[in-house]
Amino acid sequence: MKNILADCPDGDGIILRVFCIEDYDAVVTLWRRSEGVGLNESDTRDAIAAFLRRNPRLSLVAQKRGRIIGAVLCGHDGRRGYLHHLAVSKRHRQHGIGRQLVNACMMKLRKIGIQKCTIFLFAENVTGRKFWIHNGWSLRADIQLMQIRLDDNKSVK
Ligand SMILES: CC(C)(COP(=O)(O)OP(=O)(O)OC[C@H]1O[C@@H](n2cnc3c(N)ncnc32)[C@H](O)[C@@H]1OP(=O)(O)O)[C@@H](O)C(=O)NCCC(=O)NCCS
């Protein structure tokens, strides 16, 4: 697959294009079938629509003959970029689609002045971790992720 982010398919008929909310059902089906992707309350149609509006034209899908075969959410907070839920359908893996989705997102983030990008990886996702490390990402063993719920009274002391 050549490096593409266009409406014009390459020889395999694969294009990368911007993720629109109309892709939601197909992308959620892909995510549900993808080990290593965890869905929660931030992945409802409304929540994804809000994410796409807040981060215009950054998230991408890979499409082959009209079918979604890969997807990634990309956003930033003005300081760091974040990728979520990178997935490629099982039969299309190992053809460079995951890397191209990631590279295209990084190019977009770089263009708007973001210098570092972070991903969240389940500790048990060994194959996912190998993919990121193989593609130049570093595991930050010096940082731990902490979180609190904001939609729960228990978070207010
Ligand atoms: C991770 C994932 C997106 C990779 O997609 P992909 O399209 O198969 O990856 P690519 O073909 O672009 O791989 C690019 C390079 O990484 C390598 N690679 C891909 N998966 C790898 C793995 N599990 N372990 C080691 N290397 C891997 C490829 O061999 C290729 O290397 P090369 O350039 O030296 O030939 C895909 O395996 C997937 O959807 N996994 C399930 C969901 C998941 O875990 N996502 C990550 C959540 S954080």
The ligand as an ORCA input file, in Angstrom:
! r2SCAN-3c Opt
* xyz 0 1
  C      -1.779     -3.318     16.344
  C      -2.417     -3.326     14.960
  C      -3.272     -2.102     14.776
  C      -1.299     -3.369     13.909
  O      -1.875     -3.175     12.630
  P      -1.190     -3.741     11.282
  O      -1.872     -3.098     10.148
  O      -1.164     -5.224     11.312
  O       0.295     -3.232     11.436
  P       1.286     -2.901     10.209
  O       1.098     -3.927      9.155
  O       1.135     -1.488      9.826
  O       2.693     -3.103     10.888
  C       3.753     -2.159     10.705
  C       5.031     -2.795     11.178
  O       4.829     -3.270     12.509
  C       5.020     -4.675     12.568
  N       4.015     -5.269     13.441
  C       2.675     -5.256     13.305
  N       2.091     -5.906     14.326
  C       3.107     -6.335     15.108
  C       3.163     -7.073     16.309
  N       2.048     -7.508     16.933
  N       4.366     -7.369     16.837
  C       5.515     -6.934     16.249
  N       5.528     -6.213     15.088
  C       4.332     -5.941     14.544
  C       4.826     -5.163     11.147
  O       5.510     -6.399     10.929
  C       5.436     -4.025     10.376
  O       6.848     -4.110     10.469
  P       7.837     -3.870      9.220
  O       7.628     -2.461      8.808
  O       9.193     -4.107      9.806
  O       7.428     -4.823      8.165
  C      -3.299     -4.595     14.775
  O      -2.535     -5.731     15.107
  C      -4.539     -4.595     15.628
  O      -5.589     -4.093     15.220
  N      -4.453     -5.176     16.850
  C      -5.610     -5.275     17.732
  C      -5.972     -3.942     18.351
  C      -4.840     -3.362     19.189
  O      -4.208     -4.036     20.004
  N      -4.608     -2.083     18.986
  C      -3.660     -1.311     19.758
  C      -4.401     -0.683     20.879
  S      -3.382      0.455     21.754
*
